[in-house]
Amino acid sequence: MIIPVRCFTCNKLIANVYEDYLQLLRDGMHPNQALNKIGMARICCRRMVLGHVDIADLLLKFENPK
């Protein structure tokens, strides 16, 4: 699934920095440092990013071919 556009608690925009966060993780940065670098200071926003599970690619593996 896609990342929610806004934080459910404080309504801050979070979807615009998610790709940057993923790139920092791919580069080997620790999640805490990556969140600090992209400017995620609020705990509620950090929870939204850390708790997100991208299952779209996993679900596509089980698509029923016809």
mmCIF file as Biopython writes it, N, C-alpha, C and O atoms, coordinates in Angstrom:
data_model
#
loop_
_atom_site.group_PDB
_atom_site.id
_atom_site.type_symbol
_atom_site.label_atom_id
_atom_site.label_alt_id
_atom_site.label_comp_id
_atom_site.label_asym_id
_atom_site.label_entity_id
_atom_site.label_seq_id
_atom_site.pdbx_PDB_ins_code
_atom_site.Cartn_x
_atom_site.Cartn_y
_atom_site.Cartn_z
_atom_site.occupancy
_atom_site.B_iso_or_equiv
_atom_site.auth_seq_id
_atom_site.auth_asym_id
_atom_site.pdbx_PDB_model_num
ATOM 1   N N  . MET A ? 1  ? 0.844  -1.171  0.000   1.0 0.0 1  A 1 
ATOM 2   C CA . MET A ? 1  ? 0.000  0.000   0.000   1.0 0.0 1  A 1 
ATOM 3   C C  . MET A ? 1  ? 0.894  1.240   0.000   1.0 0.0 1  A 1 
ATOM 4   O O  . MET A ? 1  ? 2.094  1.156   0.263   1.0 0.0 1  A 1 
ATOM 5   N N  . ILE A ? 2  ? 0.306  2.358   -0.292  1.0 0.0 2  A 1 
ATOM 6   C CA . ILE A ? 2  ? 1.086  3.584   -0.333  1.0 0.0 2  A 1 
ATOM 7   C C  . ILE A ? 2  ? 1.092  4.245   1.040   1.0 0.0 2  A 1 
ATOM 8   O O  . ILE A ? 2  ? 0.199  4.029   1.859   1.0 0.0 2  A 1 
ATOM 9   N N  . ILE A ? 3  ? 2.105  5.040   1.265   1.0 0.0 3  A 1 
ATOM 10  C CA . ILE A ? 3  ? 2.228  5.760   2.531   1.0 0.0 3  A 1 
ATOM 11  C C  . ILE A ? 3  ? 1.071  6.759   2.632   1.0 0.0 3  A 1 
ATOM 12  O O  . ILE A ? 3  ? 0.724  7.392   1.635   1.0 0.0 3  A 1 
ATOM 13  N N  . PRO A ? 4  ? 0.475  6.912   3.802   1.0 0.0 4  A 1 
ATOM 14  C CA . PRO A ? 4  ? -0.558 7.953   3.940   1.0 0.0 4  A 1 
ATOM 15  C C  . PRO A ? 4  ? 0.020  9.333   3.630   1.0 0.0 4  A 1 
ATOM 16  O O  . PRO A ? 4  ? 1.187  9.604   3.910   1.0 0.0 4  A 1 
ATOM 17  N N  . VAL A ? 5  ? -0.794 10.184  3.062   1.0 0.0 5  A 1 
ATOM 18  C CA . VAL A ? 5  ? -0.331 11.509  2.660   1.0 0.0 5  A 1 
ATOM 19  C C  . VAL A ? 5  ? -0.007 12.365  3.878   1.0 0.0 5  A 1 
ATOM 20  O O  . VAL A ? 5  ? 0.986  13.093  3.882   1.0 0.0 5  A 1 
ATOM 21  N N  . ARG A ? 6  ? -0.834 12.281  4.901   1.0 0.0 6  A 1 
ATOM 22  C CA . ARG A ? 6  ? -0.651 13.101  6.091   1.0 0.0 6  A 1 
ATOM 23  C C  . ARG A ? 6  ? -0.618 12.223  7.339   1.0 0.0 6  A 1 
ATOM 24  O O  . ARG A ? 6  ? -1.150 11.113  7.358   1.0 0.0 6  A 1 
ATOM 25  N N  . CYS A ? 7  ? 0.021  12.754  8.374   1.0 0.0 7  A 1 
ATOM 26  C CA . CYS A ? 7  ? 0.045  12.082  9.674   1.0 0.0 7  A 1 
ATOM 27  C C  . CYS A ? 7  ? -1.369 12.078  10.225  1.0 0.0 7  A 1 
ATOM 28  O O  . CYS A ? 7  ? -2.064 13.093  10.164  1.0 0.0 7  A 1 
ATOM 29  N N  . PHE A ? 8  ? -1.797 10.951  10.759  1.0 0.0 8  A 1 
ATOM 30  C CA . PHE A ? 8  ? -3.153 10.838  11.280  1.0 0.0 8  A 1 
ATOM 31  C C  . PHE A ? 8  ? -3.359 11.687  12.531  1.0 0.0 8  A 1 
ATOM 32  O O  . PHE A ? 8  ? -4.482 12.106  12.810  1.0 0.0 8  A 1 
ATOM 33  N N  . THR A ? 9  ? -2.306 11.943  13.279  1.0 0.0 9  A 1 
ATOM 34  C CA . THR A ? 9  ? -2.427 12.663  14.542  1.0 0.0 9  A 1 
ATOM 35  C C  . THR A ? 9  ? -2.334 14.172  14.381  1.0 0.0 9  A 1 
ATOM 36  O O  . THR A ? 9  ? -3.211 14.899  14.848  1.0 0.0 9  A 1 
ATOM 37  N N  . CYS A ? 10 ? -1.279 14.653  13.724  1.0 0.0 10 A 1 
ATOM 38  C CA . CYS A ? 10 ? -1.049 16.103  13.651  1.0 0.0 10 A 1 
ATOM 39  C C  . CYS A ? 10 ? -1.356 16.700  12.282  1.0 0.0 10 A 1 
ATOM 40  O O  . CYS A ? 10 ? -1.308 17.919  12.117  1.0 0.0 10 A 1 
ATOM 41  N N  . ASN A ? 11 ? -1.669 15.859  11.301  1.0 0.0 11 A 1 
ATOM 42  C CA . ASN A ? 11 ? -2.042 16.301  9.951   1.0 0.0 11 A 1 
ATOM 43  C C  . ASN A ? 11 ? -0.877 16.920  9.177   1.0 0.0 11 A 1 
ATOM 44  O O  . ASN A ? 11 ? -1.103 17.650  8.212   1.0 0.0 11 A 1 
ATOM 45  N N  . LYS A ? 12 ? 0.357  16.643  9.581   1.0 0.0 12 A 1 
ATOM 46  C CA . LYS A ? 12 ? 1.520  17.141  8.850   1.0 0.0 12 A 1 
ATOM 47  C C  . LYS A ? 12 ? 1.736  16.279  7.605   1.0 0.0 12 A 1 
ATOM 48  O O  . LYS A ? 12 ? 1.522  15.067  7.635   1.0 0.0 12 A 1 
ATOM 49  N N  . LEU A ? 13 ? 2.151  16.902  6.536   1.0 0.0 13 A 1 
ATOM 50  C CA . LEU A ? 13 ? 2.422  16.205  5.286   1.0 0.0 13 A 1 
ATOM 51  C C  . LEU A ? 13 ? 3.644  15.294  5.461   1.0 0.0 13 A 1 
ATOM 52  O O  . LEU A ? 13 ? 4.712  15.765  5.852   1.0 0.0 13 A 1 
ATOM 53  N N  . ILE A ? 14 ? 3.495  13.996  5.174   1.0 0.0 14 A 1 
ATOM 54  C CA . ILE A ? 14 ? 4.617  13.071  5.333   1.0 0.0 14 A 1 
ATOM 55  C C  . ILE A ? 14 ? 4.962  12.323  4.048   1.0 0.0 14 A 1 
ATOM 56  O O  . ILE A ? 14 ? 6.068  11.799  3.919   1.0 0.0 14 A 1 
ATOM 57  N N  . ALA A ? 15 ? 4.040  12.266  3.107   1.0 0.0 15 A 1 
ATOM 58  C CA . ALA A ? 15 ? 4.272  11.489  1.893   1.0 0.0 15 A 1 
ATOM 59  C C  . ALA A ? 15 ? 5.363  12.087  1.015   1.0 0.0 15 A 1 
ATOM 60  O O  . ALA A ? 15 ? 5.987  11.373  0.231   1.0 0.0 15 A 1 
ATOM 61  N N  . ASN A ? 16 ? 5.597  13.386  1.139   1.0 0.0 16 A 1 
ATOM 62  C CA . ASN A ? 16 ? 6.581  14.038  0.272   1.0 0.0 16 A 1 
ATOM 63  C C  . ASN A ? 16 ? 8.023  13.703  0.646   1.0 0.0 16 A 1 
ATOM 64  O O  . ASN A ? 16 ? 8.923  13.924  -0.164  1.0 0.0 16 A 1 
ATOM 65  N N  . VAL A ? 17 ? 8.269  13.182  1.835   1.0 0.0 17 A 1 
ATOM 66  C CA . VAL A ? 17 ? 9.633  12.862  2.249   1.0 0.0 17 A 1 
ATOM 67  C C  . VAL A ? 17 ? 9.881  11.359  2.344   1.0 0.0 17 A 1 
ATOM 68  O O  . VAL A ? 17 ? 10.979 10.938  2.706   1.0 0.0 17 A 1 
ATOM 69  N N  . TYR A ? 18 ? 8.884  10.554  2.027   1.0 0.0 18 A 1 
ATOM 70  C CA . TYR A ? 18 ? 9.025  9.106   2.180   1.0 0.0 18 A 1 
ATOM 71  C C  . TYR A ? 18 ? 10.066 8.522   1.226   1.0 0.0 18 A 1 
ATOM 72  O O  . TYR A ? 18 ? 10.843 7.654   1.622   1.0 0.0 18 A 1 
ATOM 73  N N  . GLU A ? 19 ? 10.090 8.981   -0.010  1.0 0.0 19 A 1 
ATOM 74  C CA . GLU A ? 19 ? 11.085 8.476   -0.966  1.0 0.0 19 A 1 
ATOM 75  C C  . GLU A ? 19 ? 12.502 8.844   -0.531  1.0 0.0 19 A 1 
ATOM 76  O O  . GLU A ? 19 ? 13.429 8.049   -0.688  1.0 0.0 19 A 1 
ATOM 77  N N  . ASP A ? 20 ? 12.668 10.045  0.012   1.0 0.0 20 A 1 
ATOM 78  C CA . ASP A ? 20 ? 13.978 10.445  0.536   1.0 0.0 20 A 1 
ATOM 79  C C  . ASP A ? 20 ? 14.399 9.539   1.687   1.0 0.0 20 A 1 
ATOM 80  O O  . ASP A ? 20 ? 15.562 9.151   1.790   1.0 0.0 20 A 1 
ATOM 81  N N  . TYR A ? 21 ? 13.454 9.210   2.538   1.0 0.0 21 A 1 
ATOM 82  C CA . TYR A ? 21 ? 13.711 8.308   3.668   1.0 0.0 21 A 1 
ATOM 83  C C  . TYR A ? 21 ? 14.153 6.932   3.164   1.0 0.0 21 A 1 
ATOM 84  O O  . TYR A ? 21 ? 15.121 6.365   3.671   1.0 0.0 21 A 1 
ATOM 85  N N  . LEU A ? 22 ? 13.454 6.406   2.184   1.0 0.0 22 A 1 
ATOM 86  C CA . LEU A ? 22 ? 13.815 5.090   1.651   1.0 0.0 22 A 1 
ATOM 87  C C  . LEU A ? 22 ? 15.201 5.112   1.011   1.0 0.0 22 A 1 
ATOM 88  O O  . LEU A ? 22 ? 15.963 4.153   1.142   1.0 0.0 22 A 1 
ATOM 89  N N  . GLN A ? 23 ? 15.525 6.198   0.323   1.0 0.0 23 A 1 
ATOM 90  C CA . GLN A ? 23 ? 16.845 6.312   -0.303  1.0 0.0 23 A 1 
ATOM 91  C C  . GLN A ? 23 ? 17.942 6.341   0.750   1.0 0.0 23 A 1 
ATOM 92  O O  . GLN A ? 23 ? 18.989 5.718   0.573   1.0 0.0 23 A 1 
ATOM 93  N N  . LEU A ? 24 ? 17.713 7.053   1.838   1.0 0.0 24 A 1 
ATOM 94  C CA . LEU A ? 24 ? 18.703 7.086   2.918   1.0 0.0 24 A 1 
ATOM 95  C C  . LEU A ? 24 ? 18.883 5.707   3.533   1.0 0.0 24 A 1 
ATOM 96  O O  . LEU A ? 24 ? 19.999 5.327   3.888   1.0 0.0 24 A 1 
ATOM 97  N N  . LEU A ? 25 ? 17.796 4.954   3.662   1.0 0.0 25 A 1 
ATOM 98  C CA . LEU A ? 25 ? 17.908 3.591   4.187   1.0 0.0 25 A 1 
ATOM 99  C C  . LEU A ? 25 ? 18.685 2.696   3.227   1.0 0.0 25 A 1 
ATOM 100 O O  . LEU A ? 25 ? 19.492 1.871   3.657   1.0 0.0 25 A 1 
ATOM 101 N N  . ARG A ? 26 ? 18.443 2.858   1.936   1.0 0.0 26 A 1 
ATOM 102 C CA . ARG A ? 26 ? 19.177 2.064   0.939   1.0 0.0 26 A 1 
ATOM 103 C C  . ARG A ? 26 ? 20.664 2.383   0.964   1.0 0.0 26 A 1 
ATOM 104 O O  . ARG A ? 26 ? 21.498 1.524   0.676   1.0 0.0 26 A 1 
ATOM 105 N N  . ASP A ? 27 ? 20.988 3.615   1.308   1.0 0.0 27 A 1 
ATOM 106 C CA . ASP A ? 27 ? 22.389 4.032   1.393   1.0 0.0 27 A 1 
ATOM 107 C C  . ASP A ? 27 ? 23.063 3.540   2.669   1.0 0.0 27 A 1 
ATOM 108 O O  . ASP A ? 27 ? 24.260 3.756   2.857   1.0 0.0 27 A 1 
ATOM 109 N N  . GLY A ? 28 ? 22.308 2.881   3.547   1.0 0.0 28 A 1 
ATOM 110 C CA . GLY A ? 28 ? 22.883 2.291   4.743   1.0 0.0 28 A 1 
ATOM 111 C C  . GLY A ? 28 ? 22.745 3.103   6.009   1.0 0.0 28 A 1 
ATOM 112 O O  . GLY A ? 28 ? 23.366 2.772   7.019   1.0 0.0 28 A 1 
ATOM 113 N N  . MET A ? 29 ? 21.951 4.154   5.984   1.0 0.0 29 A 1 
ATOM 114 C CA . MET A ? 29 ? 21.779 4.983   7.170   1.0 0.0 29 A 1 
ATOM 115 C C  . MET A ? 29 ? 20.791 4.322   8.140   1.0 0.0 29 A 1 
ATOM 116 O O  . MET A ? 29 ? 19.838 3.669   7.715   1.0 0.0 29 A 1 
ATOM 117 N N  . HIS A ? 30 ? 21.021 4.495   9.415   1.0 0.0 30 A 1 
ATOM 118 C CA . HIS A ? 30 ? 20.127 3.978   10.458  1.0 0.0 30 A 1 
ATOM 119 C C  . HIS A ? 30 ? 18.791 4.724   10.368  1.0 0.0 30 A 1 
ATOM 120 O O  . HIS A ? 30 ? 18.784 5.924   10.092  1.0 0.0 30 A 1 
ATOM 121 N N  . PRO A ? 31 ? 17.659 4.041   10.595  1.0 0.0 31 A 1 
ATOM 122 C CA . PRO A ? 31 ? 16.355 4.710   10.491  1.0 0.0 31 A 1 
ATOM 123 C C  . PRO A ? 31 ? 16.228 5.966   11.354  1.0 0.0 31 A 1 
ATOM 124 O O  . PRO A ? 31 ? 15.623 6.946   10.920  1.0 0.0 31 A 1 
ATOM 125 N N  . ASN A ? 32 ? 16.779 5.956   12.552  1.0 0.0 32 A 1 
ATOM 126 C CA . ASN A ? 32 ? 16.713 7.130   13.421  1.0 0.0 32 A 1 
ATOM 127 C C  . ASN A ? 32 ? 17.437 8.317   12.791  1.0 0.0 32 A 1 
ATOM 128 O O  . ASN A ? 32 ? 16.925 9.436   12.797  1.0 0.0 32 A 1 
ATOM 129 N N  . GLN A ? 33 ? 18.616 8.073   12.252  1.0 0.0 33 A 1 
ATOM 130 C CA . GLN A ? 33 ? 19.368 9.143   11.613  1.0 0.0 33 A 1 
ATOM 131 C C  . GLN A ? 33 ? 18.676 9.629   10.345  1.0 0.0 33 A 1 
ATOM 132 O O  . GLN A ? 33 ? 18.680 10.825  10.053  1.0 0.0 33 A 1 
ATOM 133 N N  . ALA A ? 34 ? 18.081 8.704   9.592   1.0 0.0 34 A 1 
ATOM 134 C CA . ALA A ? 34 ? 17.381 9.075   8.362   1.0 0.0 34 A 1 
ATOM 135 C C  . ALA A ? 34 ? 16.180 9.963   8.670   1.0 0.0 34 A 1 
ATOM 136 O O  . ALA A ? 34 ? 15.940 10.945  7.967   1.0 0.0 34 A 1 
ATOM 137 N N  . LEU A ? 35 ? 15.427 9.626   9.713   1.0 0.0 35 A 1 
ATOM 138 C CA . LEU A ? 35 ? 14.278 10.449  10.087  1.0 0.0 35 A 1 
ATOM 139 C C  . LEU A ? 35 ? 14.717 11.829  10.552  1.0 0.0 35 A 1 
ATOM 140 O O  . LEU A ? 35 ? 14.054 12.824  10.257  1.0 0.0 35 A 1 
ATOM 141 N N  . ASN A ? 36 ? 15.819 11.896  11.271  1.0 0.0 36 A 1 
ATOM 142 C CA . ASN A ? 36 ? 16.342 13.192  11.694  1.0 0.0 36 A 1 
ATOM 143 C C  . ASN A ? 36 ? 16.773 14.028  10.495  1.0 0.0 36 A 1 
ATOM 144 O O  . ASN A ? 36 ? 16.541 15.237  10.458  1.0 0.0 36 A 1 
ATOM 145 N N  . LYS A ? 37 ? 17.394 13.388  9.524   1.0 0.0 37 A 1 
ATOM 146 C CA . LYS A ? 37 ? 17.901 14.108  8.357   1.0 0.0 37 A 1 
ATOM 147 C C  . LYS A ? 37 ? 16.778 14.678  7.491   1.0 0.0 37 A 1 
ATOM 148 O O  . LYS A ? 37 ? 16.921 15.764  6.930   1.0 0.0 37 A 1 
ATOM 149 N N  . ILE A ? 38 ? 15.665 13.956  7.377   1.0 0.0 38 A 1 
ATOM 150 C CA . ILE A ? 38 ? 14.560 14.456  6.548   1.0 0.0 38 A 1 
ATOM 151 C C  . ILE A ? 38 ? 13.641 15.406  7.310   1.0 0.0 38 A 1 
ATOM 152 O O  . ILE A ? 38 ? 12.702 15.959  6.738   1.0 0.0 38 A 1 
ATOM 153 N N  . GLY A ? 39 ? 13.912 15.592  8.600   1.0 0.0 39 A 1 
ATOM 154 C CA . GLY A ? 39 ? 13.157 16.582  9.367   1.0 0.0 39 A 1 
ATOM 155 C C  . GLY A ? 39 ? 11.943 16.068  10.098  1.0 0.0 39 A 1 
ATOM 156 O O  . GLY A ? 39 ? 11.065 16.851  10.460  1.0 0.0 39 A 1 
ATOM 157 N N  . MET A ? 40 ? 11.868 14.776  10.326  1.0 0.0 40 A 1 
ATOM 158 C CA . MET A ? 40 ? 10.751 14.200  11.082  1.0 0.0 40 A 1 
ATOM 159 C C  . MET A ? 40 ? 11.067 14.304  12.568  1.0 0.0 40 A 1 
ATOM 160 O O  . MET A ? 40 ? 11.764 13.452  13.119  1.0 0.0 40 A 1 
ATOM 161 N N  . ALA A ? 41 ? 10.558 15.341  13.213  1.0 0.0 41 A 1 
ATOM 162 C CA . ALA A ? 41 ? 10.853 15.562  14.627  1.0 0.0 41 A 1 
ATOM 163 C C  . ALA A ? 41 ? 9.744  15.052  15.541  1.0 0.0 41 A 1 
ATOM 164 O O  . ALA A ? 41 ? 10.004 14.631  16.668  1.0 0.0 41 A 1 
ATOM 165 N N  . ARG A ? 42 ? 8.519  15.089  15.056  1.0 0.0 42 A 1 
ATOM 166 C CA . ARG A ? 42 ? 7.390  14.680  15.891  1.0 0.0 42 A 1 
ATOM 167 C C  . ARG A ? 42 ? 7.290  13.162  15.975  1.0 0.0 42 A 1 
ATOM 168 O O  . ARG A ? 42 ? 7.471  12.455  14.984  1.0 0.0 42 A 1 
ATOM 169 N N  . ILE A ? 43 ? 7.003  12.685  17.159  1.0 0.0 43 A 1 
ATOM 170 C CA . ILE A ? 43 ? 6.917  11.241  17.376  1.0 0.0 43 A 1 
ATOM 171 C C  . ILE A ? 43 ? 5.780  10.634  16.563  1.0 0.0 43 A 1 
ATOM 172 O O  . ILE A ? 43 ? 5.903  9.518   16.058  1.0 0.0 43 A 1 
ATOM 173 N N  . CYS A ? 44 ? 4.681  11.358  16.435  1.0 0.0 44 A 1 
ATOM 174 C CA . CYS A ? 44 ? 3.537  10.812  15.698  1.0 0.0 44 A 1 
ATOM 175 C C  . CYS A ? 44 ? 3.877  10.618  14.217  1.0 0.0 44 A 1 
ATOM 176 O O  . CYS A ? 44 ? 3.473  9.624   13.613  1.0 0.0 44 A 1 
ATOM 177 N N  . CYS A ? 45 ? 4.607  11.553  13.641  1.0 0.0 45 A 1 
ATOM 178 C CA . CYS A ? 45 ? 5.004  11.438  12.232  1.0 0.0 45 A 1 
ATOM 179 C C  . CYS A ? 45 ? 6.034  10.327  12.052  1.0 0.0 45 A 1 
ATOM 180 O O  . CYS A ? 45 ? 5.987  9.583   11.072  1.0 0.0 45 A 1 
ATOM 181 N N  . ARG A ? 46 ? 6.955  10.219  12.993  1.0 0.0 46 A 1 
ATOM 182 C CA . ARG A ? 46 ? 7.964  9.152   12.934  1.0 0.0 46 A 1 
ATOM 183 C C  . ARG A ? 46 ? 7.288  7.788   12.998  1.0 0.0 46 A 1 
ATOM 184 O O  . ARG A ? 46 ? 7.701  6.846   12.321  1.0 0.0 46 A 1 
ATOM 185 N N  . ARG A ? 47 ? 6.245  7.695   13.819  1.0 0.0 47 A 1 
ATOM 186 C CA . ARG A ? 47 ? 5.495  6.446   13.946  1.0 0.0 47 A 1 
ATOM 187 C C  . ARG A ? 47 ? 4.841  6.078   12.621  1.0 0.0 47 A 1 
ATOM 188 O O  . ARG A ? 47 ? 4.819  4.909   12.237  1.0 0.0 47 A 1 
ATOM 189 N N  . MET A ? 48 ? 4.308  7.083   11.920  1.0 0.0 48 A 1 
ATOM 190 C CA . MET A ? 48 ? 3.655  6.826   10.639  1.0 0.0 48 A 1 
ATOM 191 C C  . MET A ? 48 ? 4.650  6.268   9.617   1.0 0.0 48 A 1 
ATOM 192 O O  . MET A ? 48 ? 4.324  5.355   8.859   1.0 0.0 48 A 1 
ATOM 193 N N  . VAL A ? 49 ? 5.852  6.817   9.604   1.0 0.0 49 A 1 
ATOM 194 C CA . VAL A ? 49 ? 6.860  6.367   8.633   1.0 0.0 49 A 1 
ATOM 195 C C  . VAL A ? 49 ? 7.427  5.012   9.043   1.0 0.0 49 A 1 
ATOM 196 O O  . VAL A ? 49 ? 7.548  4.111   8.212   1.0 0.0 49 A 1 
ATOM 197 N N  . LEU A ? 50 ? 7.774  4.865   10.314  1.0 0.0 50 A 1 
ATOM 198 C CA . LEU A ? 50 ? 8.368  3.605   10.773  1.0 0.0 50 A 1 
ATOM 199 C C  . LEU A ? 50 ? 7.380  2.445   10.740  1.0 0.0 50 A 1 
ATOM 200 O O  . LEU A ? 50 ? 7.770  1.305   10.491  1.0 0.0 50 A 1 
ATOM 201 N N  . GLY A ? 51 ? 6.116  2.727   10.988  1.0 0.0 51 A 1 
ATOM 202 C CA . GLY A ? 51 ? 5.113  1.675   11.036  1.0 0.0 51 A 1 
ATOM 203 C C  . GLY A ? 51 ? 4.540  1.292   9.691   1.0 0.0 51 A 1 
ATOM 204 O O  . GLY A ? 51 ? 3.760  0.344   9.597   1.0 0.0 51 A 1 
ATOM 205 N N  . HIS A ? 52 ? 4.915  2.013   8.648   1.0 0.0 52 A 1 
ATOM 206 C CA . HIS A ? 52 ? 4.368  1.728   7.316   1.0 0.0 52 A 1 
ATOM 207 C C  . HIS A ? 52 ? 5.008  0.468   6.741   1.0 0.0 52 A 1 
ATOM 208 O O  . HIS A ? 52 ? 6.230  0.313   6.760   1.0 0.0 52 A 1 
ATOM 209 N N  . VAL A ? 53 ? 4.167  -0.427  6.230   1.0 0.0 53 A 1 
ATOM 210 C CA . VAL A ? 53 ? 4.639  -1.641  5.577   1.0 0.0 53 A 1 
ATOM 211 C C  . VAL A ? 53 ? 4.149  -1.607  4.139   1.0 0.0 53 A 1 
ATOM 212 O O  . VAL A ? 53 ? 2.945  -1.571  3.884   1.0 0.0 53 A 1 
ATOM 213 N N  . ASP A ? 54 ? 5.079  -1.620  3.211   1.0 0.0 54 A 1 
ATOM 214 C CA . ASP A ? 54 ? 4.730  -1.562  1.790   1.0 0.0 54 A 1 
ATOM 215 C C  . ASP A ? 54 ? 4.487  -2.983  1.295   1.0 0.0 54 A 1 
ATOM 216 O O  . ASP A ? 54 ? 5.433  -3.704  0.975   1.0 0.0 54 A 1 
ATOM 217 N N  . ILE A ? 55 ? 3.221  -3.383  1.233   1.0 0.0 55 A 1 
ATOM 218 C CA . ILE A ? 55 ? 2.905  -4.765  0.880   1.0 0.0 55 A 1 
ATOM 219 C C  . ILE A ? 55 ? 2.462  -4.929  -0.567  1.0 0.0 55 A 1 
ATOM 220 O O  . ILE A ? 55 ? 2.139  -6.043  -0.981  1.0 0.0 55 A 1 
ATOM 221 N N  . ALA A ? 56 ? 2.437  -3.863  -1.341  1.0 0.0 56 A 1 
ATOM 222 C CA . ALA A ? 56 ? 1.963  -3.951  -2.721  1.0 0.0 56 A 1 
ATOM 223 C C  . ALA A ? 56 ? 2.820  -4.925  -3.530  1.0 0.0 56 A 1 
ATOM 224 O O  . ALA A ? 56 ? 2.283  -5.749  -4.271  1.0 0.0 56 A 1 
ATOM 225 N N  . ASP A ? 57 ? 4.129  -4.841  -3.399  1.0 0.0 57 A 1 
ATOM 226 C CA . ASP A ? 57 ? 5.004  -5.744  -4.160  1.0 0.0 57 A 1 
ATOM 227 C C  . ASP A ? 57 ? 4.838  -7.186  -3.706  1.0 0.0 57 A 1 
ATOM 228 O O  . ASP A ? 57 ? 4.913  -8.106  -4.520  1.0 0.0 57 A 1 
ATOM 229 N N  . LEU A ? 58 ? 4.616  -7.388  -2.424  1.0 0.0 58 A 1 
ATOM 230 C CA . LEU A ? 58 ? 4.407  -8.739  -1.917  1.0 0.0 58 A 1 
ATOM 231 C C  . LEU A ? 58 ? 3.094  -9.330  -2.431  1.0 0.0 58 A 1 
ATOM 232 O O  . LEU A ? 58 ? 3.031  -10.519 -2.741  1.0 0.0 58 A 1 
ATOM 233 N N  . LEU A ? 59 ? 2.066  -8.522  -2.520  1.0 0.0 59 A 1 
ATOM 234 C CA . LEU A ? 59 ? 0.772  -9.000  -3.005  1.0 0.0 59 A 1 
ATOM 235 C C  . LEU A ? 59 ? 0.810  -9.322  -4.492  1.0 0.0 59 A 1 
ATOM 236 O O  . LEU A ? 59 ? 0.118  -10.234 -4.946  1.0 0.0 59 A 1 
ATOM 237 N N  . LEU A ? 60 ? 1.605  -8.588  -5.248  1.0 0.0 60 A 1 
ATOM 238 C CA . LEU A ? 60 ? 1.683  -8.846  -6.687  1.0 0.0 60 A 1 
ATOM 239 C C  . LEU A ? 60 ? 2.305  -10.201 -6.997  1.0 0.0 60 A 1 
ATOM 240 O O  . LEU A ? 60 ? 2.058  -10.758 -8.067  1.0 0.0 60 A 1 
ATOM 241 N N  . LYS A ? 61 ? 3.100  -10.738 -6.089  1.0 0.0 61 A 1 
ATOM 242 C CA . LYS A ? 61 ? 3.680  -12.063 -6.297  1.0 0.0 61 A 1 
ATOM 243 C C  . LYS A ? 61 ? 2.606  -13.141 -6.333  1.0 0.0 61 A 1 
ATOM 244 O O  . LYS A ? 61 ? 2.792  -14.189 -6.952  1.0 0.0 61 A 1 
ATOM 245 N N  . PHE A ? 62 ? 1.485  -12.886 -5.669  1.0 0.0 62 A 1 
ATOM 246 C CA . PHE A ? 62 ? 0.434  -13.889 -5.555  1.0 0.0 62 A 1 
ATOM 247 C C  . PHE A ? 62 ? -0.746 -13.603 -6.471  1.0 0.0 62 A 1 
ATOM 248 O O  . PHE A ? 62 ? -1.851 -14.095 -6.244  1.0 0.0 62 A 1 
ATOM 249 N N  . GLU A ? 63 ? -0.507 -12.808 -7.502  1.0 0.0 63 A 1 
ATOM 250 C CA . GLU A ? 63 ? -1.556 -12.495 -8.455  1.0 0.0 63 A 1 
ATOM 251 C C  . GLU A ? 63 ? -1.940 -13.771 -9.198  1.0 0.0 63 A 1 
ATOM 252 O O  . GLU A ? 63 ? -1.078 -14.582 -9.537  1.0 0.0 63 A 1 
ATOM 253 N N  . ASN A ? 64 ? -3.212 -13.940 -9.444  1.0 0.0 64 A 1 
ATOM 254 C CA . ASN A ? 64 ? -3.707 -15.140 -10.109 1.0 0.0 64 A 1 
ATOM 255 C C  . ASN A ? 64 ? -3.614 -14.961 -11.628 1.0 0.0 64 A 1 
ATOM 256 O O  . ASN A ? 64 ? -4.447 -14.274 -12.219 1.0 0.0 64 A 1 
ATOM 257 N N  . PRO A ? 65 ? -2.601 -15.575 -12.268 1.0 0.0 65 A 1 
ATOM 258 C CA . PRO A ? 65 ? -2.479 -15.439 -13.728 1.0 0.0 65 A 1 
ATOM 259 C C  . PRO A ? 65 ? -3.557 -16.250 -14.438 1.0 0.0 65 A 1 
ATOM 260 O O  . PRO A ? 65 ? -3.882 -17.361 -14.019 1.0 0.0 65 A 1 
ATOM 261 N N  . LYS A ? 66 ? -4.096 -15.706 -15.490 1.0 0.0 66 A 1 
ATOM 262 C CA . LYS A ? 66 ? -5.140 -16.411 -16.247 1.0 0.0 66 A 1 
ATOM 263 C C  . LYS A ? 66 ? -4.707 -16.674 -17.654 1.0 0.0 66 A 1 
ATOM 264 O O  . LYS A ? 66 ? -5.461 -17.258 -18.433 1.0 0.0 66 A 1 
#
